[in-house]
Amino acid sequence: MKWSELRRIAENKGWYLYRRGGRHDIYRHKEKDYPIEIERHDSQEIRQGLFYKLKKQIGF
């Protein structure tokens, strides 16, 4: 999966852009206590271990 696809899924699940970091965008959710970081390398594939971690945090 590419970063752009993950960003789109996260936004559809209720995550919103909180702020832009140096190389990452910080997203928050109104019902979750923790932020997630999504890299801005839209066309690159996500590493598999990181993908599973973010998938669990986003909730899909």
C-alpha positions as a printed Julia matrix, in Angstrom:
60×3 Matrix{Float64}:
   0.0    0.0    0.0
   1.21   3.51  -0.73
   1.28   6.41   1.71
  -1.34   8.33  -0.28
  -3.78   5.4   -0.02
  -3.2    5.1    3.73
  -3.78   8.84   4.18
  -7.1    8.61   2.33
  -8.25   5.64   4.45
  -7.27   7.4    7.69
  -9.2   10.54   6.72
 -12.27   8.44   5.86
 -12.03   6.81   9.33
 -12.21  10.2   11.07
  -8.53  11.15  11.43
  -7.73  14.78  10.66
  -4.51  16.67   9.96
  -3.32  18.19  13.22
  -0.03  19.67  12.04
   2.73  19.19   9.52
   6.11  18.02  10.76
   9.44  17.96   8.94
   8.81  14.78   6.96
   5.58  13.54   8.53
   2.03  14.75   8.91
   0.59  14.37  12.4
  -3.01  13.15  12.49
  -5.39  13.06  15.44
  -8.78  11.52  16.06
 -11.39  13.0   18.37
 -11.99   9.64  20.13
  -8.36   8.43  20.39
  -5.71   9.5   22.91
  -2.74   9.18  20.6
  -1.62  10.82  17.35
  -0.34   8.94  14.31
   2.41  10.02  11.94
   1.96   9.55   8.2
   4.97  10.18   5.98
   4.69  12.51   3.02
   6.24  10.07   0.52
   2.96   9.57  -1.31
   4.18   7.31  -4.13
   6.39   5.06  -1.97
   5.26   1.74  -0.57
   4.87   1.48   3.22
   7.2   -0.98   4.93
   5.26  -4.03   6.03
   5.84  -3.85   9.8
   5.0   -0.15   9.89
   1.91  -0.78   7.79
   0.54  -3.32  10.28
   1.24  -0.96  13.19
  -0.57   1.95  11.51
  -3.4   -0.32  10.35
  -4.04  -1.34  13.95
  -3.9    2.26  15.2
  -6.19   3.6   12.46
  -8.67   0.77  12.93
  -9.2   -0.98   9.64
